[in-house]
Amino acid sequence: MYELEYKEDWDKYFKKMNKELQIKIWKKIQQLKELESARHLKLGLPFFVVETSQYRITFRQIGKTRTVWFAGNHKQYEKWYLSLMR
């Protein structure tokens, strides 16, 4: 079982979603405590991505701690991802 932490501003897009979507995505975030594996964001970057329909959640894992860095739709995800590359 993993411990969850949240990067400051991880919810920049999440808090703008309607309540129904927030609940759906929050449940997926809580599943990160038990999730065995996830795909790498990109080779060489220390992030993992999980998807729930058109929404993405990214996190970093250090030992038994997973830190959520982002939750939002695909377009917001691309914007966030490109900001990492600067």
C-alpha positions as CSV (number, residue, x, y, z in Angstrom):
1,M,0.0,0.0,0.0
2,Y,1.2,3.5,-0.9
3,E,1.0,6.8,0.9
4,L,-0.5,9.7,-1.1
5,E,0.8,13.2,-1.0
6,Y,-0.2,16.2,-3.2
7,K,2.1,18.7,-4.8
8,E,1.0,22.3,-4.1
9,D,-1.2,23.4,-7.2
10,W,-1.9,19.8,-8.3
11,D,-5.6,20.7,-8.4
12,K,-5.3,23.7,-10.7
13,Y,-7.6,22.1,-13.3
14,F,-9.3,19.7,-10.9
15,K,-11.0,22.4,-8.9
16,K,-12.6,23.8,-12.0
17,M,-14.4,20.6,-12.9
18,N,-18.0,19.9,-12.0
19,K,-18.6,18.0,-8.8
20,E,-19.5,14.7,-10.6
21,L,-16.2,14.7,-12.5
22,Q,-14.3,15.6,-9.3
23,I,-15.8,12.6,-7.5
24,K,-14.9,10.2,-10.4
25,I,-11.3,11.5,-10.6
26,W,-10.9,11.6,-6.8
27,K,-11.9,7.9,-6.7
28,K,-9.2,7.1,-9.3
29,I,-6.7,9.1,-7.3
30,Q,-7.5,7.1,-4.2
31,Q,-6.9,3.9,-6.2
32,L,-3.3,5.0,-6.5
33,K,-2.8,3.7,-2.9
34,E,-3.3,0.2,-4.2
35,L,-2.4,0.4,-7.9
36,E,0.4,-2.0,-8.8
37,S,1.7,-0.4,-12.0
38,A,1.2,2.6,-14.3
39,R,2.7,3.7,-17.5
40,H,5.7,6.1,-17.6
41,L,5.0,9.6,-18.8
42,K,8.1,9.4,-21.0
43,L,11.4,7.6,-20.8
44,G,13.7,9.6,-18.6
45,L,11.0,11.5,-16.8
46,P,10.2,10.4,-13.2
47,F,6.4,10.6,-13.7
48,F,3.7,8.0,-14.1
49,V,0.3,8.5,-15.8
50,V,-3.1,6.9,-15.1
51,E,-6.2,7.5,-17.2
52,T,-9.9,7.7,-16.5
53,S,-11.8,8.3,-19.8
54,Q,-10.3,11.5,-21.2
55,Y,-8.7,12.6,-17.9
56,R,-5.2,12.1,-16.8
57,I,-3.6,11.9,-13.4
58,T,0.2,12.1,-13.1
59,F,2.3,11.2,-10.1
60,R,5.8,10.6,-8.9
61,Q,6.8,7.6,-6.8
62,I,9.6,7.6,-4.2
63,G,9.6,4.4,-2.2
64,K,6.2,3.9,-0.8
65,T,5.0,7.5,-1.3
66,R,3.2,8.7,-4.4
67,T,2.9,12.4,-5.0
68,V,0.0,13.6,-7.3
69,W,1.3,16.4,-9.6
70,F,-1.6,16.8,-12.0
71,A,-5.3,15.9,-12.7
72,G,-7.1,17.3,-15.7
73,N,-8.3,16.6,-19.2
74,H,-6.1,15.6,-22.1
75,K,-5.7,19.2,-23.4
76,Q,-4.7,20.4,-20.0
77,Y,-2.4,17.4,-19.6
78,E,-0.6,18.4,-22.8
79,K,-0.2,22.0,-21.6
80,W,1.1,20.7,-18.2
81,Y,3.5,18.3,-19.9
82,L,4.9,20.9,-22.2
83,S,5.5,23.2,-19.2
84,L,7.8,20.5,-17.8
85,M,9.9,20.5,-20.9
86,R,10.8,24.3,-20.6
